Amino acid sequence: MQLIKVRVITKAKMNKVKQDGKNFKIYTSACPEKNKANKSIRELLADYLDKKPSQISIVEGLHSKLKTIQIN
């Protein structure tokens, strides 16, 4: 189990993940409505880390730009 800190930028022009040491910055084109951005974040991060989306879970910050994410 690993915990990482993530800053999220929604409504971006493109989807991408940037890593700066232990911190991540995730750009998603999804809107922060009806959990669309959170779902997109899990999928982008899973793809970036070569994991399954089911192995990624948001522990803190479900309604915030700053999130703590658990990776199993």
OpenMM code with the backbone's topology and positions (N, CA, C; nanometers):
from openmm import Vec3, app, unit

residues = "MET GLN LEU ILE LYS VAL ARG VAL ILE THR LYS ALA LYS MET ASN LYS VAL LYS GLN ASP GLY LYS ASN PHE LYS ILE TYR THR SER ALA CYS PRO GLU LYS ASN LYS ALA ASN LYS SER ILE ARG GLU LEU LEU ALA ASP TYR LEU ASP LYS LYS PRO SER GLN ILE SER ILE VAL GLU GLY LEU HIS SER LYS LEU LYS THR ILE GLN ILE ASN".split()
positions = [
    Vec3(0.0847, -0.1185, 0.0000),
    Vec3(0.0000, 0.0000, 0.0000),
    Vec3(0.0883, 0.1235, 0.0000),
    Vec3(0.0545, 0.2172, -0.0848),
    Vec3(0.1304, 0.3410, -0.0976),
    Vec3(0.0332, 0.4579, -0.1021),
    Vec3(0.0645, 0.5662, -0.0323),
    Vec3(-0.0161, 0.6874, -0.0354),
    Vec3(0.0597, 0.7950, -0.1112),
    Vec3(-0.0116, 0.8652, -0.2010),
    Vec3(0.0497, 0.9753, -0.2748),
    Vec3(-0.0407, 1.0975, -0.2665),
    Vec3(0.0185, 1.2143, -0.2803),
    Vec3(-0.0542, 1.3406, -0.2833),
    Vec3(-0.0713, 1.3832, -0.4284),
    Vec3(-0.1906, 1.4285, -0.4620),
    Vec3(-0.2228, 1.4656, -0.5997),
    Vec3(-0.2914, 1.6013, -0.6023),
    Vec3(-0.2511, 1.6856, -0.6949),
    Vec3(-0.3218, 1.8110, -0.7219),
    Vec3(-0.3912, 1.7922, -0.8561),
    Vec3(-0.5185, 1.8259, -0.8610),
    Vec3(-0.6002, 1.8010, -0.9799),
    Vec3(-0.6387, 1.9322, -1.0474),
    Vec3(-0.6241, 1.9348, -1.1789),
    Vec3(-0.6691, 2.0478, -1.2607),
    Vec3(-0.7774, 1.9936, -1.3531),
    Vec3(-0.9018, 2.0363, -1.3312),
    Vec3(-1.0142, 1.9890, -1.4127),
    Vec3(-1.0368, 2.0829, -1.5303),
    Vec3(-1.1148, 2.0368, -1.6241),
    Vec3(-1.1491, 2.1109, -1.7457),
    Vec3(-1.0249, 2.1522, -1.8237),
    Vec3(-0.9223, 2.0686, -1.8220),
    Vec3(-0.7986, 2.0947, -1.8953),
    Vec3(-0.8187, 2.0631, -2.0433),
    Vec3(-0.7296, 2.1129, -2.1263),
    Vec3(-0.7403, 2.0871, -2.2690),
    Vec3(-0.7042, 1.9426, -2.3030),
    Vec3(-0.6140, 1.8840, -2.2226),
    Vec3(-0.5752, 1.7454, -2.2477),
    Vec3(-0.5576, 1.6712, -2.1159),
    Vec3(-0.5641, 1.5406, -2.1244),
    Vec3(-0.5439, 1.4558, -2.0067),
    Vec3(-0.3967, 1.4197, -1.9966),
    Vec3(-0.3360, 1.4478, -1.8816),
    Vec3(-0.1972, 1.4069, -1.8618),
    Vec3(-0.1638, 1.4029, -1.7138),
    Vec3(-0.0566, 1.3300, -1.6831),
    Vec3(-0.0090, 1.3151, -1.5457),
    Vec3(0.1348, 1.3640, -1.5411),
    Vec3(0.1641, 1.4520, -1.4452),
    Vec3(0.3005, 1.4997, -1.4237),
    Vec3(0.3431, 1.4573, -1.2846),
    Vec3(0.4673, 1.4100, -1.2736),
    Vec3(0.5194, 1.3685, -1.1431),
    Vec3(0.6379, 1.4562, -1.1073),
    Vec3(0.6360, 1.5079, -0.9832),
    Vec3(0.7452, 1.5886, -0.9310),
    Vec3(0.7863, 1.5287, -0.7970),
    Vec3(0.8816, 1.4380, -0.8010),
    Vec3(0.9192, 1.3678, -0.6784),
    Vec3(0.8087, 1.2733, -0.6360),
    Vec3(0.7561, 1.2941, -0.5160),
    Vec3(0.6465, 1.2111, -0.4654),
    Vec3(0.5099, 1.2693, -0.4992),
    Vec3(0.5052, 1.3947, -0.5427),
    Vec3(0.3782, 1.4618, -0.5715),
    Vec3(0.3418, 1.4475, -0.7186),
    Vec3(0.2120, 1.4423, -0.7431),
    Vec3(0.1610, 1.4308, -0.8788),
    Vec3(0.0698, 1.5493, -0.9093),
    Vec3(0.0660, 1.5862, -1.0354),
    Vec3(-0.0297, 1.6855, -1.0837),
    Vec3(-0.1015, 1.6192, -1.2009),
    Vec3(-0.2339, 1.6117, -1.1906),
    Vec3(-0.3125, 1.5437, -1.2932),
    Vec3(-0.4044, 1.6444, -1.3617),
    Vec3(-0.3929, 1.6507, -1.4935),
    Vec3(-0.4786, 1.7354, -1.5755),
    Vec3(-0.5842, 1.6459, -1.6387),
    Vec3(-0.7097, 1.6815, -1.6195),
    Vec3(-0.8183, 1.6030, -1.6785),
    Vec3(-0.9178, 1.6951, -1.7469),
    Vec3(-0.9692, 1.6510, -1.8585),
    Vec3(-1.0677, 1.7310, -1.9312),
    Vec3(-1.2085, 1.7132, -1.8741),
    Vec3(-1.2229, 1.6223, -1.7794),
    Vec3(-1.3539, 1.5957, -1.7185),
    Vec3(-1.3972, 1.7094, -1.6269),
    Vec3(-1.5271, 1.7282, -1.6184),
    Vec3(-1.5841, 1.8281, -1.5280),
    Vec3(-1.5921, 1.7710, -1.3869),
    Vec3(-1.5791, 1.8567, -1.2857),
    Vec3(-1.5876, 1.8065, -1.1477),
    Vec3(-1.7316, 1.7906, -1.1002),
    Vec3(-1.8134, 1.7285, -1.1807),
    Vec3(-1.9540, 1.7085, -1.1477),
    Vec3(-1.9863, 1.5594, -1.1557),
    Vec3(-2.0701, 1.5143, -1.0655),
    Vec3(-2.1183, 1.3758, -1.0640),
    Vec3(-2.0039, 1.2746, -1.0645),
    Vec3(-1.8948, 1.3083, -0.9959),
    Vec3(-1.7807, 1.2178, -0.9782),
    Vec3(-1.7057, 1.1857, -1.1082),
    Vec3(-1.7310, 1.2619, -1.2150),
    Vec3(-1.6660, 1.2360, -1.3435),
    Vec3(-1.5155, 1.2587, -1.3354),
    Vec3(-1.4728, 1.3656, -1.2700),
    Vec3(-1.3300, 1.3964, -1.2598),
    Vec3(-1.2581, 1.2915, -1.1758),
    Vec3(-1.3174, 1.2485, -1.0663),
    Vec3(-1.2542, 1.1473, -0.9817),
    Vec3(-1.2355, 1.0158, -1.0569),
    Vec3(-1.3336, 0.9783, -1.1349),
    Vec3(-1.3228, 0.8563, -1.2154),
    Vec3(-1.2111, 0.8703, -1.3184),
    Vec3(-1.2049, 0.9853, -1.3816),
    Vec3(-1.1010, 1.0120, -1.4804),
    Vec3(-0.9623, 1.0100, -1.4165),
    Vec3(-0.9503, 1.0670, -1.2978),
    Vec3(-0.8230, 1.0698, -1.2255),
    Vec3(-0.7749, 0.9282, -1.1971),
    Vec3(-0.8641, 0.8436, -1.1496),
    Vec3(-0.8279, 0.7038, -1.1201),
    Vec3(-0.7799, 0.6330, -1.2468),
    Vec3(-0.8485, 0.6549, -1.3588),
    Vec3(-0.8111, 0.5899, -1.4834),
    Vec3(-0.6774, 0.6412, -1.5362),
    Vec3(-0.6559, 0.7734, -1.5308),
    Vec3(-0.5305, 0.8311, -1.5783),
    Vec3(-0.4122, 0.7848, -1.4933),
    Vec3(-0.4291, 0.7862, -1.3636),
    Vec3(-0.3224, 0.7458, -1.2735),
    Vec3(-0.2925, 0.5956, -1.2870),
    Vec3(-0.3954, 0.5162, -1.3023),
    Vec3(-0.3769, 0.3719, -1.3211),
    Vec3(-0.2983, 0.3447, -1.4492),
    Vec3(-0.3313, 0.4149, -1.5557),
    Vec3(-0.2606, 0.3991, -1.6821),
    Vec3(-0.1140, 0.4431, -1.6679),
    Vec3(-0.0916, 0.5540, -1.5994),
    Vec3(0.0435, 0.6083, -1.5790),
    Vec3(0.1303, 0.5130, -1.4960),
    Vec3(0.0717, 0.4505, -1.3959),
    Vec3(0.1457, 0.3632, -1.3049),
    Vec3(0.1392, 0.2146, -1.3436),
    Vec3(0.0763, 0.1835, -1.4563),
    Vec3(0.0565, 0.0457, -1.5014),
    Vec3(-0.0154, -0.0387, -1.3965),
    Vec3(-0.1231, 0.0158, -1.3437),
    Vec3(-0.2076, -0.0536, -1.2463),
    Vec3(-0.3485, -0.0610, -1.3020),
    Vec3(-0.4350, -0.1340, -1.2332),
    Vec3(-0.5766, -0.1372, -1.2675),
    Vec3(-0.6465, -0.0240, -1.1929),
    Vec3(-0.7500, 0.0375, -1.2509),
    Vec3(-0.8231, 0.1430, -1.1797),
    Vec3(-0.8798, 0.0966, -1.0457),
    Vec3(-0.9081, -0.0314, -1.0331),
    Vec3(-0.9610, -0.0827, -0.9060),
    Vec3(-0.8553, -0.0834, -0.7958),
    Vec3(-0.7275, -0.0700, -0.8324),
    Vec3(-0.6191, -0.0655, -0.7347),
    Vec3(-0.5923, 0.0771, -0.6849),
    Vec3(-0.6616, 0.1748, -0.7433),
    Vec3(-0.6449, 0.3154, -0.7076),
    Vec3(-0.7697, 0.3605, -0.6332),
    Vec3(-0.7528, 0.4192, -0.5152),
    Vec3(-0.8694, 0.4714, -0.4426),
    Vec3(-0.8351, 0.6057, -0.3789),
    Vec3(-0.9324, 0.6944, -0.3785),
    Vec3(-0.9165, 0.8272, -0.3207),
    Vec3(-0.9516, 0.8180, -0.1727),
    Vec3(-0.8539, 0.8484, -0.0869),
    Vec3(-0.8725, 0.8361, 0.0565),
    Vec3(-0.9204, 0.9676, 0.1167),
    Vec3(-0.8658, 1.0791, 0.0701),
    Vec3(-0.9048, 1.2119, 0.1188),
    Vec3(-0.9226, 1.3053, 0.0002),
    Vec3(-1.0139, 1.3992, 0.0131),
    Vec3(-1.0305, 1.5036, -0.0867),
    Vec3(-1.1222, 1.4685, -0.2014),
    Vec3(-1.2295, 1.3948, -0.1747),
    Vec3(-1.3227, 1.3601, -0.2821),
    Vec3(-1.3800, 1.4827, -0.3517),
    Vec3(-1.3968, 1.5923, -0.2783),
    Vec3(-1.4538, 1.7143, -0.3354),
    Vec3(-1.3531, 1.8282, -0.3332),
    Vec3(-1.2259, 1.7951, -0.3445),
    Vec3(-1.1195, 1.8944, -0.3350),
    Vec3(-1.0206, 1.8761, -0.4501),
    Vec3(-0.9438, 1.9808, -0.4794),
    Vec3(-0.8397, 1.9708, -0.5820),
    Vec3(-0.7167, 1.8982, -0.5291),
    Vec3(-0.6985, 1.8997, -0.3984),
    Vec3(-0.5866, 1.8275, -0.3365),
    Vec3(-0.6394, 1.6952, -0.2823),
    Vec3(-0.5797, 1.5865, -0.3275),
    Vec3(-0.6299, 1.4548, -0.2909),
    Vec3(-0.5163, 1.3674, -0.2381),
    Vec3(-0.5512, 1.2760, -0.1504),
    Vec3(-0.4601, 1.1705, -0.1085),
    Vec3(-0.5132, 1.0418, -0.1678),
    Vec3(-0.4265, 0.9730, -0.2408),
    Vec3(-0.4680, 0.8540, -0.3136),
    Vec3(-0.3892, 0.7333, -0.2647),
    Vec3(-0.4603, 0.6236, -0.2466),
    Vec3(-0.3994, 0.4983, -0.2026),
    Vec3(-0.3838, 0.4070, -0.3237),
    Vec3(-0.2642, 0.3493, -0.3370),
    Vec3(-0.2366, 0.2560, -0.4458),
    Vec3(-0.2067, 0.1205, -0.3845),
    Vec3(-0.2814, 0.0203, -0.4258),
    Vec3(-0.2602, -0.1169, -0.3749),
    Vec3(-0.1817, -0.1978, -0.4755),
] * unit.nanometer
topology = app.Topology()
chain = topology.addChain("A")
for resn in residues:
    res = topology.addResidue(resn, chain)
    for name in ("N", "CA", "C"):
        topology.addAtom(name, app.Element.getBySymbol(name[0]), res)
